[in-house]
């Protein structure tokens, strides 16, 4: 369950540095994702910052008090959730679930027939969260990650409304 002072709102351009930092911190804290060395870490940190600066209109953030605790984005097709990141200090509080649930309600209201998301195939916590929210795995294989510049073992998941 999400704590009392949790608010979900649209991101503004002024939030870009904080959003980029939350994304990178969540990525760096996950041993499944971050086992690629210092050069990769620099590339990923810049990638998160650039994404937040260039695509803030696609991002919804979750705040605890005055701190950004997590964010979700729809970059690409309208039925695709491209990103979900929760700061390590705020994981386990229901923030990821609240952000995905909010976006799923929006997608249903838009008349979409499904929602899609993907994650690293070894990211068991994310897969478990998405399954708990009704997603099923529809594909597993190697995909090129533009931000990482390499092929990554991924699962694609889908929720039919």
C-alpha positions as CSV (number, residue, x, y, z in Angstrom):
1,X,0.0,0.0,0.0
2,X,1.3,3.4,-0.9
3,X,2.0,5.8,2.0
4,X,-0.3,8.8,2.8
5,X,1.7,11.7,1.2
6,X,2.0,10.0,-2.2
7,X,0.8,12.1,-5.2
8,X,0.8,11.2,-8.9
9,X,1.2,14.1,-11.3
10,X,2.4,15.0,-14.8
11,X,6.1,15.7,-15.1
12,X,7.3,19.3,-15.9
13,X,10.5,20.3,-17.5
14,X,11.8,21.5,-14.1
15,X,11.6,17.8,-12.9
16,X,14.1,16.5,-15.5
17,X,17.2,16.2,-13.4
18,X,15.4,14.5,-10.5
19,X,13.6,12.1,-12.9
20,X,16.8,11.3,-14.6
21,X,18.5,10.6,-11.2
22,X,15.6,8.4,-10.0
23,X,15.8,6.3,-13.2
24,X,19.5,5.9,-13.1
25,X,19.5,5.1,-9.3
26,X,16.9,2.4,-9.8
27,X,18.8,1.0,-12.8
28,X,22.1,1.1,-11.0
29,X,20.7,-0.6,-7.8
30,X,19.4,-3.6,-9.8
31,X,22.2,-6.2,-10.2
32,X,20.4,-7.8,-13.2
33,X,20.7,-4.5,-15.1
34,X,23.9,-2.9,-13.9
35,X,26.6,-5.6,-14.4
36,X,28.2,-3.9,-17.4
37,X,31.0,-1.7,-16.1
38,X,31.8,2.0,-15.7
39,X,31.5,3.0,-19.3
40,X,28.0,1.6,-19.5
41,X,27.1,3.4,-16.3
42,X,28.1,6.8,-17.7
43,X,26.1,6.1,-20.9
44,X,23.0,5.0,-19.0
45,X,23.2,8.0,-16.6
46,X,23.3,10.4,-19.6
47,X,20.5,8.4,-21.4
48,X,18.2,8.8,-18.4
49,X,18.8,12.6,-18.1
50,X,18.4,13.1,-21.9
51,X,15.2,11.1,-22.0
52,X,13.7,13.1,-19.1
53,X,14.7,16.4,-20.7
54,X,13.4,15.5,-24.2
55,X,10.2,13.6,-23.3
56,X,8.9,15.1,-20.1
57,X,5.4,15.4,-21.7
58,X,5.3,11.5,-21.8
59,X,6.2,11.0,-18.2
60,X,4.0,10.7,-15.1
61,X,5.8,11.0,-11.7
62,X,5.0,9.8,-8.2
63,X,6.0,12.0,-5.4
64,X,6.3,11.4,-1.7
65,X,6.3,14.7,0.1
66,X,8.4,16.9,-2.2
67,X,10.6,14.1,-3.5
68,X,10.2,12.2,-6.8
69,X,9.9,8.6,-5.8
70,X,9.2,7.0,-9.1
71,X,8.0,7.6,-12.7
72,X,6.4,5.9,-15.6
73,X,6.5,6.8,-19.3
74,X,4.6,6.1,-22.6
75,X,7.2,6.5,-25.3
76,X,6.2,5.0,-28.6
77,X,2.9,3.4,-29.4
78,X,-0.1,4.5,-27.2
79,X,-0.5,1.0,-25.8
80,X,3.1,0.7,-24.8
81,X,4.6,1.5,-21.3
82,X,8.2,2.2,-22.1
83,X,9.5,2.9,-18.6
84,X,8.8,2.3,-14.9
85,X,11.4,3.3,-12.4
86,X,11.2,3.6,-8.6
87,X,14.0,5.0,-6.5
88,X,15.7,2.3,-4.4
89,X,14.8,4.1,-1.2
90,X,11.1,3.9,-2.1
91,X,10.8,0.4,-3.5
92,X,8.3,-1.9,-1.8
93,X,5.9,0.8,-0.9
94,X,3.4,0.2,-3.8
95,X,4.7,3.2,-5.9
96,X,5.4,1.1,-9.0
97,X,2.0,-0.6,-8.7
98,X,0.2,2.7,-8.2
99,X,1.9,4.3,-11.3
100,X,1.1,1.3,-13.6
101,X,-2.4,1.1,-12.3
102,X,-3.0,4.8,-13.0
103,X,-1.6,4.5,-16.5
104,X,-3.7,1.4,-17.2
105,X,-6.9,3.3,-16.2
106,X,-5.9,6.1,-18.6
107,X,-5.3,3.5,-21.4
108,X,-8.7,1.9,-20.8
109,X,-10.3,5.4,-20.8
110,X,-8.7,6.1,-24.2
111,X,-10.4,2.9,-25.5
112,X,-7.2,0.9,-26.0
113,X,-7.7,-2.8,-26.2
114,X,-4.4,-3.8,-24.6
115,X,-1.3,-2.6,-22.7
116,X,2.2,-3.7,-23.4
117,X,5.4,-3.6,-21.4
118,X,8.8,-5.3,-21.5
119,X,11.6,-5.8,-19.1
120,X,14.9,-7.7,-18.7
121,X,14.1,-11.4,-18.7
122,X,16.0,-11.8,-15.4
123,X,14.3,-8.9,-13.6
124,X,12.1,-11.2,-11.5
125,X,10.7,-8.4,-9.3
126,X,9.4,-6.5,-12.3
127,X,7.9,-9.6,-13.9
128,X,6.2,-10.5,-10.7
129,X,4.8,-6.9,-10.4
130,X,3.4,-6.9,-13.9
131,X,1.9,-10.4,-13.5
132,X,0.3,-9.3,-10.3
133,X,-1.3,-6.4,-12.3
134,X,-2.7,-8.9,-14.9
135,X,0.1,-8.9,-17.5
136,X,1.2,-12.2,-19.2
137,X,4.4,-13.0,-21.0
138,X,3.9,-13.2,-24.7
139,X,7.5,-13.3,-25.9
140,X,11.1,-13.8,-24.7
141,X,14.3,-13.2,-26.7
142,X,17.2,-10.9,-27.4
143,X,16.5,-7.3,-28.4
144,X,18.8,-4.4,-29.1
145,X,18.8,-1.8,-26.3
146,X,19.6,1.7,-27.8
147,X,20.5,3.1,-24.4
148,X,22.9,0.2,-23.7
149,X,24.1,-0.2,-27.2
150,X,23.8,-4.0,-27.0
151,X,21.4,-6.9,-27.3
152,X,19.6,-7.7,-24.0
153,X,17.5,-10.8,-23.0
154,X,14.0,-9.4,-22.7
155,X,10.4,-10.5,-22.0
156,X,7.5,-8.8,-23.6
157,X,4.3,-8.7,-21.6
158,X,0.7,-7.8,-22.4
159,X,-2.6,-7.1,-20.6
160,X,-5.8,-7.4,-22.6
161,X,-8.6,-5.1,-21.4
